[in-house]
Amino acid sequence: MQFLYVSRGSLYELETQLYIAKELNFISDNQEIEDLISEIGKMLNSMIQKLKLKNSNH
């Protein structure tokens, strides 16, 4: 479970770095990357919730 929390934190760090890079014009706007970050975030959140539910039922 801890691995999923660390993964989610790393994903949020990546999202922040992407935002900063765009603001500083190091990269151009890339909706595909933002969509992937969002999709992966949803997957991680879903996995965390399912494991929490599973652990609370035992």
C-alpha distance matrix in Angstrom:
0.0 3.8 5.3 5.3 6.7 8.9 10.0 11.0 12.8 14.5 15.6 17.1 18.8 20.3 21.5 23.2 24.8 26.0 27.6 29.3 30.6 32.1 33.7 35.2 36.5 34.8 33.6 34.9 33.0 30.8 29.6 28.0 25.5 24.8 24.4 21.9 19.8 20.0 19.2 16.1 14.9 15.6 13.7 10.5 11.2 12.1 9.0 7.0 10.1 10.5 7.4 8.5 11.9 11.5 10.2 13.1 15.5 15.4
3.8 0.0 3.8 5.4 5.1 6.3 8.6 9.9 10.7 12.4 14.2 15.5 16.6 18.5 20.0 21.3 22.7 24.4 26.0 27.2 28.6 30.5 31.8 33.1 34.6 32.9 32.1 33.6 32.1 30.2 29.4 28.0 25.1 24.4 24.6 22.1 19.6 20.2 20.0 16.6 15.3 16.8 15.3 11.7 12.6 14.4 11.7 9.4 12.7 13.8 11.0 11.4 15.1 15.0 13.3 15.9 18.7 18.4
5.3 3.8 0.0 3.8 5.5 5.1 6.1 8.6 9.8 10.4 12.2 14.3 15.2 16.4 18.3 20.0 20.9 22.4 24.4 25.7 26.6 28.6 30.3 31.4 32.6 30.6 29.6 31.3 29.9 27.7 27.1 25.4 22.5 22.3 22.4 19.6 17.4 18.5 18.0 14.4 13.8 15.6 13.7 10.3 12.3 14.0 11.1 9.9 13.7 14.4 12.0 13.4 16.8 16.5 15.5 18.4 20.8 20.6
5.3 5.4 3.8 0.0 3.8 5.4 4.9 6.1 8.6 9.7 10.4 12.4 14.1 15.2 16.4 18.4 19.9 20.9 22.6 24.4 25.5 27.0 28.7 30.3 31.3 29.7 28.3 29.6 27.8 25.6 24.5 22.9 20.3 19.7 19.5 16.9 14.7 15.3 14.7 11.3 10.4 11.9 10.2 6.6 8.5 10.3 7.9 6.7 10.5 11.7 10.0 11.4 14.6 14.9 14.5 17.1 19.5 20.0
6.7 5.1 5.5 3.8 0.0 3.8 5.4 5.1 6.2 8.6 9.8 10.7 12.4 14.3 15.3 16.7 18.5 20.0 21.3 22.8 24.4 25.9 27.2 28.8 30.3 28.8 27.9 29.2 27.4 25.7 24.8 23.7 20.8 19.7 20.1 18.0 15.1 15.5 15.9 12.8 10.8 12.7 12.1 8.3 9.0 11.8 10.2 7.8 11.1 13.3 11.7 11.9 15.4 16.3 15.5 17.4 20.3 20.9
8.9 6.3 5.1 5.4 3.8 0.0 3.8 5.4 5.0 6.2 8.6 9.9 10.5 12.3 14.2 15.3 16.4 18.3 20.0 21.1 22.4 24.4 25.8 26.9 28.5 26.6 26.0 27.7 26.4 24.7 24.3 23.2 19.9 19.4 20.2 17.8 14.9 16.2 16.8 13.3 12.0 14.7 13.9 10.3 11.8 14.7 13.0 11.3 14.8 16.6 14.9 15.5 19.0 19.6 18.6 20.8 23.7 24.0
10.0 8.6 6.1 4.9 5.4 3.8 0.0 3.8 5.4 5.1 6.2 8.7 9.8 10.5 12.4 14.3 15.2 16.4 18.5 20.0 20.9 22.6 24.5 25.7 26.8 24.9 23.8 25.3 23.8 21.8 21.3 19.9 16.7 16.5 17.0 14.3 11.7 13.3 13.5 9.9 9.2 12.1 11.0 7.8 10.3 12.9 11.4 10.8 14.3 15.9 14.8 16.0 19.2 19.7 19.4 21.8 24.3 24.9
11.0 9.9 8.6 6.1 5.1 5.4 3.8 0.0 3.8 5.4 5.0 6.3 8.7 9.8 10.5 12.5 14.3 15.3 16.7 18.6 19.9 21.2 22.8 24.5 25.7 24.3 23.1 24.2 22.4 20.6 19.7 18.7 15.8 14.7 15.2 13.2 10.1 10.9 11.7 8.7 6.7 9.7 9.7 6.5 7.9 11.2 10.8 9.7 12.7 14.9 14.5 15.1 18.1 19.4 19.3 21.1 23.7 24.8
12.8 10.7 9.8 8.6 6.2 5.0 5.4 3.8 0.0 3.8 5.4 5.1 6.3 8.7 9.8 10.6 12.4 14.2 15.4 16.7 18.4 20.1 21.2 22.7 24.4 23.0 22.3 23.9 22.3 21.1 20.7 20.2 16.9 15.7 17.1 15.4 11.9 13.1 14.6 11.8 9.7 13.0 13.4 10.3 11.2 14.7 14.3 12.6 15.5 18.1 17.3 17.4 20.7 22.1 21.4 23.1 26.1 27.0
14.5 12.4 10.4 9.7 8.6 6.2 5.1 5.4 3.8 0.0 3.8 5.4 4.9 6.2 8.6 9.8 10.5 12.2 14.2 15.3 16.3 18.4 19.9 21.0 22.3 20.5 19.8 21.7 20.6 19.1 19.2 18.4 14.8 14.5 16.1 13.9 10.7 13.0 14.3 11.3 10.3 13.9 14.0 11.3 13.2 16.4 15.7 14.8 18.0 20.1 19.3 20.1 23.3 24.2 23.8 25.8 28.6 29.4
15.6 14.2 12.2 10.4 9.8 8.6 6.2 5.0 5.4 3.8 0.0 3.8 5.4 5.0 6.2 8.7 9.9 10.5 12.4 14.3 15.2 16.6 18.5 20.1 21.0 19.5 18.2 19.4 17.9 16.2 15.8 15.0 11.6 10.9 12.4 10.4 7.0 9.2 10.8 8.1 7.2 11.0 11.5 9.6 11.4 14.5 14.5 14.2 17.0 19.1 19.1 19.9 22.7 24.0 24.1 25.9 28.5 29.7
17.1 15.5 14.3 12.4 10.7 9.9 8.7 6.3 5.1 5.4 3.8 0.0 3.8 5.4 5.0 6.2 8.7 9.8 10.6 12.4 14.2 15.4 16.6 18.5 19.9 19.0 18.0 19.2 17.5 16.5 16.1 16.2 12.9 11.3 13.2 12.2 8.5 9.8 12.4 10.5 8.4 12.0 13.5 11.5 12.2 15.7 16.3 15.3 17.6 20.3 20.4 20.6 23.4 25.1 25.1 26.4 29.3 30.6
18.8 16.6 15.2 14.1 12.4 10.5 9.8 8.7 6.3 4.9 5.4 3.8 0.0 3.8 5.4 5.1 6.2 8.6 9.9 10.6 12.2 14.3 15.4 16.5 18.3 16.9 16.6 18.4 17.4 16.8 17.3 17.4 13.7 12.8 15.4 14.2 10.7 12.8 15.3 13.2 11.8 15.5 16.6 14.4 15.6 19.1 19.2 18.2 20.8 23.4 23.1 23.4 26.4 27.9 27.6 29.1 32.1 33.1
20.3 18.5 16.4 15.2 14.3 12.3 10.5 9.8 8.7 6.2 5.0 5.4 3.8 0.0 3.8 5.4 5.1 6.1 8.6 9.8 10.4 12.3 14.2 15.3 16.3 14.6 13.7 15.5 14.6 13.6 14.3 14.1 10.3 10.1 12.8 11.4 8.4 11.3 13.6 11.7 11.3 15.0 15.9 14.5 16.2 19.3 19.5 19.2 21.9 24.1 24.1 24.9 27.7 29.0 29.1 30.8 33.5 34.6
21.5 20.0 18.3 16.4 15.3 14.2 12.4 10.5 9.8 8.6 6.2 5.0 5.4 3.8 0.0 3.8 5.5 5.1 6.3 8.7 9.9 10.7 12.4 14.4 15.4 14.5 13.2 14.3 12.6 11.9 12.0 12.6 9.2 7.7 10.7 10.3 7.1 9.2 12.2 11.3 10.3 13.7 15.4 14.5 15.5 18.6 19.6 19.3 21.4 23.9 24.4 24.9 27.4 29.1 29.4 30.8 33.5 35.0
23.2 21.3 20.0 18.4 16.7 15.3 14.3 12.5 10.6 9.8 8.7 6.2 5.1 5.4 3.8 0.0 3.8 5.4 5.1 6.3 8.6 10.0 10.6 12.4 14.2 13.7 13.4 14.8 13.6 13.9 14.5 15.7 12.4 10.9 14.2 14.1 10.9 12.6 15.9 14.9 13.4 16.8 18.7 17.3 18.0 21.4 22.3 21.5 23.6 26.4 26.6 26.7 29.5 31.3 31.3 32.5 35.4 36.8
24.8 22.7 20.9 19.9 18.5 16.4 15.2 14.3 12.4 10.5 9.9 8.7 6.2 5.1 5.5 3.8 0.0 3.8 5.4 5.1 6.1 8.6 9.8 10.5 12.2 10.8 10.9 13.1 12.9 13.2 14.7 15.5 12.1 11.7 15.2 14.7 12.0 14.5 17.4 16.2 15.5 19.1 20.5 19.2 20.5 23.7 24.2 23.7 26.2 28.7 28.7 29.2 32.0 33.6 33.5 35.0 37.8 39.1
26.0 24.4 22.4 20.9 20.0 18.3 16.4 15.3 14.2 12.2 10.5 9.8 8.6 6.1 5.1 5.4 3.8 0.0 3.8 5.5 5.1 6.2 8.7 10.0 10.5 9.4 8.3 9.9 9.2 9.4 11.1 12.1 8.9 8.6 12.3 12.3 10.2 12.7 15.6 15.0 14.8 18.1 19.7 19.1 20.4 23.3 24.2 24.2 26.4 28.7 29.2 29.9 32.4 34.0 34.4 35.9 38.5 39.9
27.6 26.0 24.4 22.6 21.3 20.0 18.5 16.7 15.4 14.2 12.4 10.6 9.9 8.6 6.3 5.1 5.4 3.8 0.0 3.8 5.5 5.2 6.2 8.7 9.9 10.1 9.5 10.3 9.2 10.4 11.6 13.6 11.0 9.6 13.3 14.2 11.9 13.5 16.9 16.9 16.0 18.9 21.1 20.5 21.2 24.3 25.6 25.3 27.1 29.8 30.4 30.7 33.1 35.1 35.4 36.5 39.2 40.9
29.3 27.2 25.7 24.4 22.8 21.1 20.0 18.6 16.7 15.3 14.3 12.4 10.6 9.8 8.7 6.3 5.1 5.5 3.8 0.0 3.8 5.4 5.0 6.2 8.5 8.6 9.4 11.3 11.3 13.0 14.9 16.8 14.0 13.1 16.9 17.4 15.1 17.0 20.3 19.8 19.0 22.1 24.1 23.2 24.0 27.2 28.2 27.7 29.7 32.5 32.8 33.0 35.6 37.5 37.5 38.7 41.6 43.1
30.6 28.6 26.6 25.5 24.4 22.4 20.9 19.9 18.4 16.3 15.2 14.2 12.2 10.4 9.9 8.6 6.1 5.1 5.5 3.8 0.0 3.8 5.5 5.2 6.1 5.1 5.9 8.5 9.5 11.2 13.8 15.4 12.7 12.8 16.6 16.9 15.2 17.6 20.5 20.1 19.9 23.1 24.8 24.1 25.4 28.4 29.2 29.1 31.3 33.8 34.1 34.7 37.3 38.9 39.1 40.6 43.3 44.7
32.1 30.5 28.6 27.0 25.9 24.4 22.6 21.2 20.1 18.4 16.6 15.4 14.3 12.3 10.7 10.0 8.6 6.2 5.2 5.4 3.8 0.0 3.8 5.4 4.9 5.9 5.2 6.0 6.4 9.0 11.5 13.8 12.0 11.6 15.3 16.3 15.1 16.9 19.9 20.3 20.1 22.9 24.9 24.7 25.7 28.5 29.8 29.8 31.7 34.2 35.0 35.5 37.8 39.6 40.1 41.4 44.0 45.7
33.7 31.8 30.3 28.7 27.2 25.8 24.5 22.8 21.2 19.9 18.5 16.6 15.4 14.2 12.4 10.6 9.8 8.7 6.2 5.0 5.5 3.8 0.0 3.8 5.4 7.7 8.5 9.2 9.5 12.4 14.5 17.2 15.4 14.4 18.0 19.4 17.7 19.2 22.5 22.8 22.1 24.9 27.1 26.7 27.3 30.3 31.8 31.4 33.2 35.9 36.6 36.8 39.2 41.2 41.5 42.5 45.3 47.0
35.2 33.1 31.4 30.3 28.8 26.9 25.7 24.5 22.7 21.0 20.1 18.5 16.5 15.3 14.4 12.4 10.5 10.0 8.7 6.2 5.2 5.4 3.8 0.0 3.8 5.5 7.9 9.7 11.3 14.2 16.9 19.1 17.1 16.9 20.6 21.4 19.9 21.8 24.9 24.9 24.5 27.5 29.4 28.8 29.8 32.8 34.0 33.6 35.6 38.3 38.8 39.0 41.6 43.5 43.6 44.8 47.7 49.2
36.5 34.6 32.6 31.3 30.3 28.5 26.8 25.7 24.4 22.3 21.0 19.9 18.3 16.3 15.4 14.2 12.2 10.5 9.9 8.5 6.1 4.9 5.4 3.8 0.0 3.8 5.3 6.6 9.0 12.0 15.1 17.3 15.8 16.1 19.6 20.6 19.7 21.7 24.5 24.8 24.9 27.7 29.5 29.4 30.5 33.3 34.5 34.6 36.6 39.0 39.7 40.2 42.6 44.4 44.8 46.1 48.8 50.3
34.8 32.9 30.6 29.7 28.8 26.6 24.9 24.3 23.0 20.5 19.5 19.0 16.9 14.6 14.5 13.7 10.8 9.4 10.1 8.6 5.1 5.9 7.7 5.5 3.8 0.0 3.8 7.0 9.9 11.9 15.3 16.7 14.8 15.8 19.3 19.6 18.7 21.3 23.8 23.6 24.0 27.1 28.5 28.1 29.7 32.5 33.3 33.4 35.7 38.0 38.4 39.2 41.8 43.2 43.6 45.2 47.8 49.1
33.6 32.1 29.6 28.3 27.9 26.0 23.8 23.1 22.3 19.8 18.2 18.0 16.6 13.7 13.2 13.4 10.9 8.3 9.5 9.4 5.9 5.2 8.5 7.9 5.3 3.8 0.0 3.8 6.7 8.2 11.8 13.1 11.6 12.8 16.1 16.5 16.2 18.7 21.0 21.1 21.8 24.7 26.0 26.1 27.8 30.3 31.2 31.7 33.9 35.9 36.6 37.6 40.0 41.4 42.0 43.7 46.1 47.6
34.9 33.6 31.3 29.6 29.2 27.7 25.3 24.2 23.9 21.7 19.4 19.2 18.4 15.5 14.3 14.8 13.1 9.9 10.3 11.3 8.5 6.0 9.2 9.7 6.6 7.0 3.8 0.0 3.8 6.2 9.6 11.5 11.0 11.9 14.8 16.0 16.2 18.1 20.3 21.2 22.0 24.3 26.0 26.6 27.9 30.2 31.5 32.3 34.1 36.1 37.2 38.2 40.2 41.8 42.7 44.2 46.4 48.2
33.0 32.1 29.9 27.8 27.4 26.4 23.8 22.4 22.3 20.6 17.9 17.5 17.4 14.6 12.6 13.6 12.9 9.2 9.2 11.3 9.5 6.4 9.5 11.3 9.0 9.9 6.7 3.8 0.0 3.8 6.4 9.1 9.0 9.0 11.8 13.6 13.8 15.1 17.5 18.8 19.4 21.4 23.4 24.2 25.3 27.4 29.0 29.8 31.4 33.4 34.8 35.6 37.5 39.2 40.3 41.6 43.8 45.7
30.8 30.2 27.7 25.6 25.7 24.7 21.8 20.6 21.1 19.1 16.2 16.5 16.8 13.6 11.9 13.9 13.2 9.4 10.4 13.0 11.2 9.0 12.4 14.2 12.0 11.9 8.2 6.2 3.8 0.0 3.8 5.5 5.7 6.7 8.9 10.4 11.3 12.9 14.7 16.0 17.1 19.0 20.6 21.7 23.1 24.9 26.4 27.6 29.2 30.9 32.3 33.5 35.3 36.8 38.0 39.5 41.5 43.4
29.6 29.4 27.1 24.5 24.8 24.3 21.3 19.7 20.7 19.2 15.8 16.1 17.3 14.3 12.0 14.5 14.7 11.1 11.6 14.9 13.8 11.5 14.5 16.9 15.1 15.3 11.8 9.6 6.4 3.8 0.0 3.8 5.5 5.0 6.0 8.6 9.8 10.4 12.1 14.2 15.2 16.5 18.3 19.9 21.0 22.5 24.4 25.7 26.9 28.6 30.3 31.5 32.9 34.6 36.1 37.3 39.2 41.3
28.0 28.0 25.4 22.9 23.7 23.2 19.9 18.7 20.2 18.4 15.0 16.2 17.4 14.1 12.6 15.7 15.5 12.1 13.6 16.8 15.4 13.8 17.2 19.1 17.3 16.7 13.1 11.5 9.1 5.5 3.8 0.0 3.8 5.5 5.1 6.2 8.7 9.9 10.5 12.2 14.1 15.4 16.5 18.3 19.9 21.1 22.6 24.3 25.8 27.0 28.7 30.2 31.6 32.9 34.6 36.2 37.8 39.7
25.5 25.1 22.5 20.3 20.8 19.9 16.7 15.8 16.9 14.8 11.6 12.9 13.7 10.3 9.2 12.4 12.1 8.9 11.0 14.0 12.7 12.0 15.4 17.1 15.8 14.8 11.6 11.0 9.0 5.7 5.5 3.8 0.0 3.8 5.4 5.1 6.2 8.6 9.8 10.5 12.2 14.3 15.3 16.4 18.2 19.9 21.1 22.4 24.3 25.8 27.0 28.5 30.3 31.5 32.8 34.5 36.4 38.1
24.8 24.4 22.3 19.7 19.7 19.4 16.5 14.7 15.7 14.5 10.9 11.3 12.8 10.1 7.7 10.9 11.7 8.6 9.6 13.1 12.8 11.6 14.4 16.9 16.1 15.8 12.8 11.9 9.0 6.7 5.0 5.5 3.8 0.0 3.8 5.4 5.1 6.2 8.6 10.0 10.5 12.4 14.4 15.4 16.5 18.4 20.1 21.1 22.5 24.4 25.9 26.9 28.6 30.3 31.5 32.9 34.9 36.9
24.4 24.6 22.4 19.5 20.1 20.2 17.0 15.2 17.1 16.1 12.4 13.2 15.4 12.8 10.7 14.2 15.2 12.3 13.3 16.9 16.6 15.3 18.0 20.6 19.6 19.3 16.1 14.8 11.8 8.9 6.0 5.1 5.4 3.8 0.0 3.8 5.5 5.1 6.1 8.6 9.8 10.6 12.4 14.3 15.3 16.5 18.5 20.0 21.1 22.6 24.5 25.7 27.0 28.6 30.3 31.6 33.3 35.4
21.9 22.1 19.6 16.9 18.0 17.8 14.3 13.2 15.4 13.9 10.4 12.2 14.2 11.4 10.3 14.1 14.7 12.3 14.2 17.4 16.9 16.3 19.4 21.4 20.6 19.6 16.5 16.0 13.6 10.4 8.6 6.2 5.1 5.4 3.8 0.0 3.8 5.4 5.0 6.0 8.4 9.8 10.5 12.2 14.1 15.2 16.5 18.2 19.9 21.1 22.5 24.2 25.7 26.9 28.4 30.2 31.8 33.6
19.8 19.6 17.4 14.7 15.1 14.9 11.7 10.1 11.9 10.7 7.0 8.5 10.7 8.4 7.1 10.9 12.0 10.2 11.9 15.1 15.2 15.1 17.7 19.9 19.7 18.7 16.2 16.2 13.8 11.3 9.8 8.7 6.2 5.1 5.5 3.8 0.0 3.8 5.5 5.2 6.0 8.6 9.9 10.5 12.1 14.2 15.4 16.4 18.2 20.0 21.1 22.4 24.3 25.7 26.8 28.4 30.4 32.2
20.0 20.2 18.5 15.3 15.5 16.2 13.3 10.9 13.1 13.0 9.2 9.8 12.8 11.3 9.2 12.6 14.5 12.7 13.5 17.0 17.6 16.9 19.2 21.8 21.7 21.3 18.7 18.1 15.1 12.9 10.4 9.9 8.6 6.2 5.1 5.4 3.8 0.0 3.8 5.5 5.1 6.3 8.7 10.0 10.5 12.3 14.3 15.3 16.5 18.4 20.1 21.0 22.5 24.3 25.7 26.9 28.8 30.9
19.2 20.0 18.0 14.7 15.9 16.8 13.5 11.7 14.6 14.3 10.8 12.4 15.3 13.6 12.2 15.9 17.4 15.6 16.9 20.3 20.5 19.9 22.5 24.9 24.5 23.8 21.0 20.3 17.5 14.7 12.1 10.5 9.8 8.6 6.1 5.0 5.5 3.8 0.0 3.8 5.4 5.2 6.3 8.8 10.0 10.7 12.5 14.4 15.5 16.6 18.6 20.1 21.2 22.6 24.4 25.9 27.4 29.5
16.1 16.6 14.4 11.3 12.8 13.3 9.9 8.7 11.8 11.3 8.1 10.5 13.2 11.7 11.3 14.9 16.2 15.0 16.9 19.8 20.1 20.3 22.8 24.9 24.8 23.6 21.1 21.2 18.8 16.0 14.2 12.2 10.5 10.0 8.6 6.0 5.2 5.5 3.8 0.0 3.8 5.4 5.0 6.1 8.5 9.8 10.6 12.3 14.2 15.3 16.6 18.3 20.0 21.0 22.4 24.3 26.0 27.7
14.9 15.3 13.8 10.4 10.8 12.0 9.2 6.7 9.7 10.3 7.2 8.4 11.8 11.3 10.3 13.4 15.5 14.8 16.0 19.0 19.9 20.1 22.1 24.5 24.9 24.0 21.8 22.0 19.4 17.1 15.2 14.1 12.2 10.5 9.8 8.4 6.0 5.1 5.4 3.8 0.0 3.8 5.4 5.1 6.1 8.5 9.9 10.5 12.2 14.2 15.4 16.4 18.3 19.9 21.0 22.4 24.5 26.4
15.6 16.8 15.6 11.9 12.7 14.7 12.1 9.7 13.0 13.9 11.0 12.0 15.5 15.0 13.7 16.8 19.1 18.1 18.9 22.1 23.1 22.9 24.9 27.5 27.7 27.1 24.7 24.3 21.4 19.0 16.5 15.4 14.3 12.4 10.6 9.8 8.6 6.3 5.2 5.4 3.8 0.0 3.8 5.5 5.1 6.1 8.6 9.9 10.5 12.2 14.2 15.3 16.4 18.2 19.9 21.0 22.7 24.9
13.7 15.3 13.7 10.2 12.1 13.9 11.0 9.7 13.4 14.0 11.5 13.5 16.6 15.9 15.4 18.7 20.5 19.7 21.1 24.1 24.8 24.9 27.1 29.4 29.5 28.5 26.0 26.0 23.4 20.6 18.3 16.5 15.3 14.4 12.4 10.5 9.9 8.7 6.3 5.0 5.4 3.8 0.0 3.8 5.5 5.1 6.2 8.6 10.0 10.6 12.3 14.2 15.4 16.4 18.3 20.0 21.4 23.3
10.5 11.7 10.3 6.6 8.3 10.3 7.8 6.5 10.3 11.3 9.6 11.5 14.4 14.5 14.5 17.3 19.2 19.1 20.5 23.2 24.1 24.7 26.7 28.8 29.4 28.1 26.1 26.6 24.2 21.7 19.9 18.3 16.4 15.4 14.3 12.2 10.5 10.0 8.8 6.1 5.1 5.5 3.8 0.0 3.8 5.4 5.1 6.2 8.6 9.9 10.6 12.2 14.3 15.3 16.4 18.3 20.2 21.7
11.2 12.6 12.3 8.5 9.0 11.8 10.3 7.9 11.2 13.2 11.4 12.2 15.6 16.2 15.5 18.0 20.5 20.4 21.2 24.0 25.4 25.7 27.3 29.8 30.5 29.7 27.8 27.9 25.3 23.1 21.0 19.9 18.2 16.5 15.3 14.1 12.1 10.5 10.0 8.5 6.1 5.1 5.5 3.8 0.0 3.8 5.5 5.1 6.1 8.6 10.0 10.5 12.3 14.2 15.3 16.4 18.5 20.6
12.1 14.4 14.0 10.3 11.8 14.7 12.9 11.2 14.7 16.4 14.5 15.7 19.1 19.3 18.6 21.4 23.7 23.3 24.3 27.2 28.4 28.5 30.3 32.8 33.3 32.5 30.3 30.2 27.4 24.9 22.5 21.1 19.9 18.4 16.5 15.2 14.2 12.3 10.7 9.8 8.5 6.1 5.1 5.4 3.8 0.0 3.8 5.4 5.2 6.1 8.6 9.9 10.6 12.2 14.2 15.4 16.7 19.0
9.0 11.7 11.1 7.9 10.2 13.0 11.4 10.8 14.3 15.7 14.5 16.3 19.2 19.5 19.6 22.3 24.2 24.2 25.6 28.2 29.2 29.8 31.8 34.0 34.5 33.3 31.2 31.5 29.0 26.4 24.4 22.6 21.1 20.1 18.5 16.5 15.4 14.3 12.5 10.6 9.9 8.6 6.2 5.1 5.5 3.8 0.0 3.8 5.5 5.2 6.2 8.6 9.9 10.5 12.1 14.2 15.5 17.2
7.0 9.4 9.9 6.7 7.8 11.3 10.8 9.7 12.6 14.8 14.2 15.3 18.2 19.2 19.3 21.5 23.7 24.2 25.3 27.7 29.1 29.8 31.4 33.6 34.6 33.4 31.7 32.3 29.8 27.6 25.7 24.3 22.4 21.1 20.0 18.2 16.4 15.3 14.4 12.3 10.5 9.9 8.6 6.2 5.1 5.4 3.8 0.0 3.8 5.5 5.2 6.1 8.6 9.9 10.5 12.2 14.4 15.9
10.1 12.7 13.7 10.5 11.1 14.8 14.3 12.7 15.5 18.0 17.0 17.6 20.8 21.9 21.4 23.6 26.2 26.4 27.1 29.7 31.3 31.7 33.2 35.6 36.6 35.7 33.9 34.1 31.4 29.2 26.9 25.8 24.3 22.5 21.1 19.9 18.2 16.5 15.5 14.2 12.2 10.5 10.0 8.6 6.1 5.2 5.5 3.8 0.0 3.8 5.5 5.1 6.1 8.5 9.9 10.5 12.4 14.8
10.5 13.8 14.4 11.7 13.3 16.6 15.9 14.9 18.1 20.1 19.1 20.3 23.4 24.1 23.9 26.4 28.7 28.7 29.8 32.5 33.8 34.2 35.9 38.3 39.0 38.0 35.9 36.1 33.4 30.9 28.6 27.0 25.8 24.4 22.6 21.1 20.0 18.4 16.6 15.3 14.2 12.2 10.6 9.9 8.6 6.1 5.2 5.5 3.8 0.0 3.8 5.4 5.1 6.1 8.5 9.9 10.8 13.0
7.4 11.0 12.0 10.0 11.7 14.9 14.8 14.5 17.3 19.3 19.1 20.4 23.1 24.1 24.4 26.6 28.7 29.2 30.4 32.8 34.1 35.0 36.6 38.8 39.7 38.4 36.6 37.2 34.8 32.3 30.3 28.7 27.0 25.9 24.5 22.5 21.1 20.1 18.6 16.6 15.4 14.2 12.3 10.6 10.0 8.6 6.2 5.2 5.5 3.8 0.0 3.8 5.4 4.9 6.0 8.5 9.9 11.1
8.5 11.4 13.4 11.4 11.9 15.5 16.0 15.1 17.4 20.1 19.9 20.6 23.4 24.9 24.9 26.7 29.2 29.9 30.7 33.0 34.7 35.5 36.8 39.0 40.2 39.2 37.6 38.2 35.6 33.5 31.5 30.2 28.5 26.9 25.7 24.2 22.4 21.0 20.1 18.3 16.4 15.3 14.2 12.2 10.5 9.9 8.6 6.1 5.1 5.4 3.8 0.0 3.8 5.5 5.1 6.1 8.7 10.4
11.9 15.1 16.8 14.6 15.4 19.0 19.2 18.1 20.7 23.3 22.7 23.4 26.4 27.7 27.4 29.5 32.0 32.4 33.1 35.6 37.3 37.8 39.2 41.6 42.6 41.8 40.0 40.2 37.5 35.3 32.9 31.6 30.3 28.6 27.0 25.7 24.3 22.5 21.2 20.0 18.3 16.4 15.4 14.3 12.3 10.6 9.9 8.6 6.1 5.1 5.4 3.8 0.0 3.8 5.5 5.1 6.3 9.1
11.5 15.0 16.5 14.9 16.3 19.6 19.7 19.4 22.1 24.2 24.0 25.1 27.9 29.0 29.1 31.3 33.6 34.0 35.1 37.5 38.9 39.6 41.2 43.5 44.4 43.2 41.4 41.8 39.2 36.8 34.6 32.9 31.5 30.3 28.6 26.9 25.7 24.3 22.6 21.0 19.9 18.2 16.4 15.3 14.2 12.2 10.5 9.9 8.5 6.1 4.9 5.5 3.8 0.0 3.8 5.5 5.4 7.0
10.2 13.3 15.5 14.5 15.5 18.6 19.4 19.3 21.4 23.8 24.1 25.1 27.6 29.1 29.4 31.3 33.5 34.4 35.4 37.5 39.1 40.1 41.5 43.6 44.8 43.6 42.0 42.7 40.3 38.0 36.1 34.6 32.8 31.5 30.3 28.4 26.8 25.7 24.4 22.4 21.0 19.9 18.3 16.4 15.3 14.2 12.1 10.5 9.9 8.5 6.0 5.1 5.5 3.8 0.0 3.8 5.5 5.6
13.1 15.9 18.4 17.1 17.4 20.8 21.8 21.1 23.1 25.8 25.9 26.4 29.1 30.8 30.8 32.5 35.0 35.9 36.5 38.7 40.6 41.4 42.5 44.8 46.1 45.2 43.7 44.2 41.6 39.5 37.3 36.2 34.5 32.9 31.6 30.2 28.4 26.9 25.9 24.3 22.4 21.0 20.0 18.3 16.4 15.4 14.2 12.2 10.5 9.9 8.5 6.1 5.1 5.5 3.8 0.0 3.8 5.5
15.5 18.7 20.8 19.5 20.3 23.7 24.3 23.7 26.1 28.6 28.5 29.3 32.1 33.5 33.5 35.4 37.8 38.5 39.2 41.6 43.3 44.0 45.3 47.7 48.8 47.8 46.1 46.4 43.8 41.5 39.2 37.8 36.4 34.9 33.3 31.8 30.4 28.8 27.4 26.0 24.5 22.7 21.4 20.2 18.5 16.7 15.5 14.4 12.4 10.8 9.9 8.7 6.3 5.4 5.5 3.8 0.0 3.8
15.4 18.4 20.6 20.0 20.9 24.0 24.9 24.8 27.0 29.4 29.7 30.6 33.1 34.6 35.0 36.8 39.1 39.9 40.9 43.1 44.7 45.7 47.0 49.2 50.3 49.1 47.6 48.2 45.7 43.4 41.3 39.7 38.1 36.9 35.4 33.6 32.2 30.9 29.5 27.7 26.4 24.9 23.3 21.7 20.6 19.0 17.2 15.9 14.8 13.0 11.1 10.4 9.1 7.0 5.6 5.5 3.8 0.0
